[in-house]
Amino acid sequence: MSSTLLTDEVSAALAQFFYSGDGPSHATLTRCFTACGLADVDPYEASTGMPNKQQRVLTVCAAARRRPHGVDDQLLEQLLTALRVGRVFHATDSHVMERVATLRSALAAKGAGLDHEGRLQRTNPINLATGGRAALDEQLARLRHNAEDPGALLGGAKELLESICKFVLEEQQMLPDRKMDFDELLALALDRLQLQPQTVNATAPGGKQLRAIYQSAKTTASTINELRNLQGTGHGRTLPTGISKETGQYVIREATHVAELLLSTHDRQMGRST
């Protein structure tokens, strides 16, 4: 798989900022392309003013991906700088804000992000299968601090919860040597951590409420898996139809709370509590 961040999707998202004459000027684009050594593939003719800025960006981005490694990243940084100077990332216009969200989503698919000023935040992919506890903690931190694009993060939230369940069972030498679906894996981990709702004495003071809390955590984890499956059937990295961005952000935050509950309870059982 290519490691470039300047994918077709990211290129198209960048080009949208220049739709119908929007965005930085032709002269600014010329400077960006020249700085990256891409002037020779720029199709722009100053005498005719053609092609338009959107097409220029698409054409040069495609050419940059065919150049030696590093040129594509340089072009991405140049275009982001041009957009920052143009105060694009501080715009309140709904159309511009939608374009920013689309760009964030495209970058998130490659494990990268943008801060509130539009500066690129590079992150390495996390291998939850082999990275151990450090990888789980790193993925949890990413989800906790980045809820800008819940559609792109939903898959990561499901994978984190699944990996935590496997981690808990493996460390406690209770992981079965067979393939399990998400709900079975979750149930086994909750059993081992004594977090199943039915384990709580509902007649004890606060027992009914604690049982409801454990049930909520279990339902949240299971529902995130279901949402992730729905997301994968024709929805790409967007949220399933009918789920608003605000609801999606809430779901991601709840996923981090469940993850923290599982890990902290496991740590206590393993004698790692502080």
C-alpha positions in Angstrom: 0.0 0.0 0.0 1.3 3.5 -0.9 2.4 5.6 2.0 1.6 8.9 0.3 -0.9 11.1 2.0 -1.7 12.8 -1.3 -4.1 10.1 -2.4 -6.8 10.6 -5.1 -9.3 11.3 -2.3 -7.0 13.9 -0.6 -6.3 15.5 -4.0 -10.0 15.8 -4.8 -10.6 17.3 -1.4 -7.9 19.9 -1.9 -9.2 20.7 -5.3 -12.6 21.4 -3.9 -11.2 24.5 -2.2 -10.6 26.0 -5.7 -14.0 25.2 -7.2 -15.5 27.9 -9.3 -12.7 30.3 -8.7 -12.7 30.0 -4.9 -9.5 29.8 -2.9 -6.0 31.2 -3.4 -5.1 32.8 -6.7 -3.6 31.3 -9.9 -0.4 33.1 -9.0 -0.3 31.4 -5.6 -0.8 28.0 -7.2 2.1 28.7 -9.6 4.3 29.5 -6.7 3.3 26.2 -4.9 4.0 24.1 -8.0 7.3 25.8 -8.8 8.5 25.4 -5.2 8.0 21.6 -5.6 9.7 21.4 -9.0 6.4 20.7 -10.7 6.1 23.7 -13.0 6.7 21.4 -16.0 3.5 19.4 -15.3 1.3 22.4 -14.6 -1.1 22.7 -17.6 -2.0 26.4 -16.9 -1.7 29.0 -19.7 -1.7 32.5 -18.3 -2.7 34.0 -21.7 -6.0 32.0 -21.6 -6.5 31.6 -17.9 -7.1 27.9 -18.5 -7.5 25.3 -17.1 -9.3 26.5 -14.0 -7.7 26.3 -10.6 -9.5 23.1 -9.5 -8.3 21.2 -12.6 -4.8 22.5 -12.1 -4.6 21.1 -8.6 -6.0 17.7 -9.7 -3.5 17.5 -12.6 -0.5 18.5 -10.7 -1.3 16.3 -7.7 -1.6 13.3 -10.0 1.8 14.1 -11.5 3.3 14.6 -8.0 2.4 11.0 -7.1 4.5 9.8 -10.0 7.6 11.7 -9.0 10.3 10.5 -6.6 9.2 10.0 -3.0 8.8 13.2 -1.1 7.5 15.5 -3.9 3.9 14.6 -3.2 4.3 15.4 0.5 6.0 18.7 -0.3 3.1 19.6 -2.6 0.6 18.7 0.1 2.4 21.0 2.6 2.6 23.8 0.0 -1.1 23.7 -0.7 -2.0 23.5 3.0 0.2 26.6 3.6 -1.6 28.4 0.8 -5.0 27.6 2.4 -3.8 28.6 5.8 -2.5 32.0 4.6 -5.9 32.4 2.9 -7.6 31.9 6.3 -9.6 29.0 4.9 -9.5 27.0 8.1 -11.0 29.9 10.1 -13.9 30.4 7.7 -17.4 30.2 9.0 -19.1 29.8 5.6 -20.9 26.4 5.6 -19.6 25.4 2.1 -16.0 26.0 3.2 -16.5 24.2 6.5 -17.9 21.2 4.6 -14.7 21.2 2.4 -12.5 21.3 5.5 -14.4 18.3 7.0 -14.0 16.4 3.7 -10.3 17.0 3.7 -10.0 15.9 7.4 -11.9 12.7 6.5 -9.6 11.9 3.5 -6.5 12.5 5.6 -7.9 10.5 8.5 -8.2 7.5 6.2 -4.4 7.6 5.9 -3.8 8.0 9.6 -3.2 11.7 9.5 -5.1 14.8 10.7 -5.2 18.5 10.7 -5.1 20.8 13.7 -7.5 23.7 14.1 -5.2 25.9 12.1 -4.9 23.4 9.2 -1.4 22.1 10.1 -0.7 18.5 9.2 -0.5 16.1 12.0 1.3 12.9 10.9 0.8 9.7 12.8 2.1 6.2 12.1 -0.4 3.4 11.7 -1.0 1.5 15.0 -0.8 -2.3 14.8 -3.2 -3.3 17.5 -2.7 -7.0 16.8 1.0 -7.0 17.7 1.7 -3.7 19.5 0.6 -4.8 23.0 -0.6 -2.5 25.7 1.4 0.5 24.3 -0.5 0.3 21.0 -3.9 0.1 22.8 -3.0 3.1 24.9 -1.9 5.1 21.9 -5.1 4.3 19.9 -7.2 5.2 22.9 -5.4 8.6 23.2 -6.0 9.3 19.5 -9.7 8.6 19.8 -10.0 10.6 23.0 -8.4 13.7 21.5 -9.8 13.6 18.0 -13.5 13.4 17.4 -13.6 15.8 14.4 -14.5 13.0 12.0 -16.4 10.3 13.8 -17.1 8.4 10.5 -13.4 7.9 9.9 -12.8 7.0 13.6 -15.7 4.5 14.0 -13.7 1.6 12.6 -10.8 2.4 14.8 -13.1 2.5 17.9 -14.5 -1.0 17.1 -11.0 -2.4 16.5 -9.7 -0.9 19.7 -12.5 -2.5 21.8 -12.0 -5.8 20.1 -8.3 -5.7 20.6 -8.7 -4.8 24.3 -11.0 -7.8 24.8 -8.4 -10.1 23.2 -5.6 -8.4 25.2 -7.5 -9.0 28.5 -8.2 -12.6 27.8 -4.7 -13.4 26.5 -3.0 -11.8 29.6 -5.3 -13.7 31.9 -4.7 -16.9 29.8 -8.4 -17.2 29.0 -8.3 -16.5 25.2 -9.9 -19.5 23.3 -7.9 -21.0 20.5 -10.6 -20.4 17.9 -12.2 -17.6 15.9 -14.9 -15.6 17.7 -17.2 -12.9 16.7 -17.2 -9.5 18.4 -20.1 -10.1 20.8 -18.8 -13.5 22.0 -15.3 -12.0 22.6 -16.9 -9.0 24.4 -19.0 -11.3 26.6 -16.0 -13.5 27.6 -13.9 -10.4 28.5 -16.8 -8.9 30.5 -17.2 -12.2 32.3 -13.5 -12.3 33.2 -13.5 -8.7 34.4 -16.7 -9.3 36.4 -18.4 -6.5 34.5 -21.4 -8.4 33.3 -24.6 -6.7 34.5 -26.0 -9.9 35.9 -23.1 -10.3 38.3 -24.3 -7.3 40.3 -26.6 -7.8 43.2 -29.5 -5.6 42.3 -30.9 -5.7 45.8 -27.7 -4.1 47.3 -27.6 -0.3 47.8 -26.8 1.1 44.4 -26.8 -2.3 42.8 -29.7 -1.5 40.4 -27.9 1.6 39.2 -24.5 -0.2 38.9 -26.2 -3.0 36.9 -27.6 -0.3 34.5 -24.1 1.2 34.1 -22.6 -2.1 33.2 -25.4 -2.8 30.8 -24.9 0.6 29.2 -21.2 -0.2 28.7 -21.9 -3.6 27.1 -24.6 -2.1 24.9 -22.3 0.7 23.8 -19.6 -1.7 22.7 -21.9 -4.0 20.9 -23.7 -1.2 19.1 -20.4 0.3 17.9 -19.7 -3.0 16.3 -23.1 -3.0 14.6 -22.6 0.6 13.4 -19.2 -0.3 12.0 -20.7 -3.1 10.0 -23.4 -0.8 8.7 -20.8 1.7 7.8 -19.0 -0.8 5.6 -22.0 -1.6 3.4 -21.9 1.2 0.9 -21.2 4.0 3.2 -17.4 4.2 3.0 -16.0 6.0 5.9 -19.1 8.1 6.5 -21.5 7.5 9.4 -24.5 5.3 8.6 -27.5 7.2 7.2 -29.5 8.9 10.0 -26.5 9.3 12.4 -25.6 12.9 12.8 -22.0 14.1 13.3 -22.9 15.2 16.9 -24.2 11.7 17.7 -21.2 10.2 16.0 -18.9 12.2 18.2 -20.9 11.1 21.3 -20.5 7.5 20.2 -16.7 7.8 19.8 -16.4 9.4 23.3 -18.5 6.6 24.8 -16.2 4.1 23.1 -13.2 5.6 24.9 -15.0 5.4 28.2 -15.8 1.7 27.7 -12.1 1.1 26.7 -10.9 2.9 29.8 -13.3 0.8 32.0 -12.0 -2.5 30.5 -8.3 -1.6 30.8 -8.4 -0.1 34.2 -10.4 -3.0 35.6 -7.9 -5.4 34.0 -5.0 -3.5 35.5 -6.5 -3.7 38.9 -7.0 -7.5 38.6 -3.4 -7.9 37.4 -2.1 -5.9 40.3 -1.1 -2.9 38.2 -3.3 -0.3 39.9 -1.6 2.9 40.9 
